[in-house]
Amino acid sequence: MMELVDKRQSGGLYERKWERFKVSRQGMLLSVGLDLAVPKTRSCQLIDISQGGASISVNTTIGLGAHYYLTVVGVFAKVGCAEIYRNDHRIGVQFIKEIDEDLLHEIVRADYFTGGVATRKKDAPPPYAKGLERPQFSLQRT
């Protein structure tokens, strides 16, 4: 009798190498064409990320090459990516060089503290400065 085994749980062929973190961060894809002309940018939404790759959502994949740089809003880093799969508006990328844990945690922490860019409510304006109130000026006419 043959026994079915879920390879993802048994450490087999489909086991992930890195832990994935679900995030909702805005980003930009920066691609350079074969002509090395002005880089082309397009906005994207980071869906999940690990040290070795990420899933990204874009409005359109038309004109997007297979290699580009990913930047995440609020994080000062540019990560080289090689596309692994493209499924409609969703793209899976592998990082050319895996990112270090500090950068990964910075991206995940930023998403956690903001509640995700896409889901964050814009109720009140941010405070002027911690512990201070915004000065109020009024002009009096004579």
C-alpha positions in Angstrom: 0.0 0.0 0.0 1.3 3.5 -0.9 1.3 6.2 1.7 0.9 9.9 0.7 3.2 12.3 2.4 3.1 16.1 2.4 6.6 16.9 1.4 6.4 20.5 2.8 6.0 19.1 6.3 8.4 16.2 6.0 11.5 18.2 5.0 11.4 16.9 1.5 11.6 18.6 -1.9 9.3 21.5 -1.2 10.6 22.7 2.1 11.3 26.4 2.2 14.8 27.5 3.0 13.8 30.7 4.8 10.9 31.7 7.1 8.4 33.9 5.2 6.8 37.0 6.8 3.4 38.3 5.5 3.6 42.1 5.1 1.7 44.9 3.3 4.4 47.4 2.3 4.5 49.8 -0.6 7.6 49.5 -2.8 9.1 50.4 -6.1 10.6 48.2 -8.8 13.5 49.8 -10.6 14.5 48.2 -14.0 17.2 49.1 -16.4 16.7 48.1 -20.1 19.3 46.7 -22.4 20.0 50.2 -23.7 21.1 51.3 -20.2 19.0 54.4 -20.6 17.1 56.0 -17.8 15.9 53.4 -15.3 12.2 52.7 -15.3 10.2 52.6 -12.1 6.8 51.2 -11.2 5.1 51.0 -7.9 4.4 47.6 -6.2 2.9 46.1 -3.1 5.0 43.7 -1.1 2.9 40.7 0.0 5.5 38.6 1.8 9.2 38.5 2.3 12.0 36.2 3.5 15.8 36.4 3.4 15.9 34.8 0.0 12.9 36.3 -1.8 9.5 37.9 -1.9 6.1 37.9 -3.4 5.1 41.2 -5.0 1.9 42.5 -6.6 2.0 45.1 -9.5 -0.7 46.8 -11.6 0.8 45.4 -14.8 3.7 43.2 -15.8 3.8 44.5 -19.3 7.3 45.7 -20.2 8.8 44.4 -16.9 12.0 42.4 -17.4 13.1 39.4 -15.4 15.7 41.3 -13.3 15.2 44.5 -11.3 15.8 46.2 -8.0 13.3 46.3 -5.2 13.1 49.2 -2.8 10.6 49.3 0.1 9.1 52.6 1.2 10.6 53.7 4.5 13.6 51.4 4.2 17.0 52.6 2.8 18.0 49.6 0.7 18.0 48.4 -2.9 17.7 44.7 -3.3 18.5 42.9 -6.6 15.8 40.5 -7.7 15.5 37.7 -10.3 12.0 36.8 -11.2 11.0 33.2 -10.4 7.3 33.2 -11.5 4.7 35.6 -12.8 1.0 34.8 -12.3 -1.3 37.6 -13.5 -0.4 40.6 -11.3 1.6 38.6 -8.7 5.3 38.1 -9.1 7.7 35.8 -7.1 11.3 36.9 -6.9 14.5 35.4 -5.6 17.0 37.9 -4.3 20.3 37.9 -6.1 22.1 38.1 -2.8 20.0 37.0 0.3 19.3 40.0 2.6 20.6 40.0 6.1 18.4 39.4 9.1 18.6 43.1 10.2 17.2 44.4 7.0 14.4 41.7 7.0 13.5 42.5 10.5 13.5 46.3 9.7 11.0 45.7 6.9 8.8 43.4 9.0 8.9 45.7 12.1 8.1 48.8 10.0 5.0 46.9 8.7 4.0 45.8 12.1 4.3 49.3 13.7 2.4 51.0 10.9 -0.2 48.3 10.6 0.6 47.9 6.9 0.5 50.8 4.5 -2.6 49.4 2.7 -4.6 48.8 5.9 -3.6 51.9 7.9 -6.4 54.3 8.7 -5.7 58.0 8.3 -7.8 59.3 11.2 -5.9 62.2 12.7 -2.8 64.0 11.6 0.4 62.9 13.3 1.5 64.9 16.3 3.7 67.9 15.7 6.5 66.6 17.9 6.5 64.2 20.8 5.4 66.1 24.0 4.8 69.4 22.1 1.7 71.0 20.5 1.6 72.6 17.2 1.8 76.4 17.6 -1.4 78.2 16.6 -1.1 81.6 14.9 -4.0 83.9 14.2 -3.9 87.1 12.3 -6.0 90.0 13.7 -7.3 92.6 11.3 -7.5 96.2 12.4 
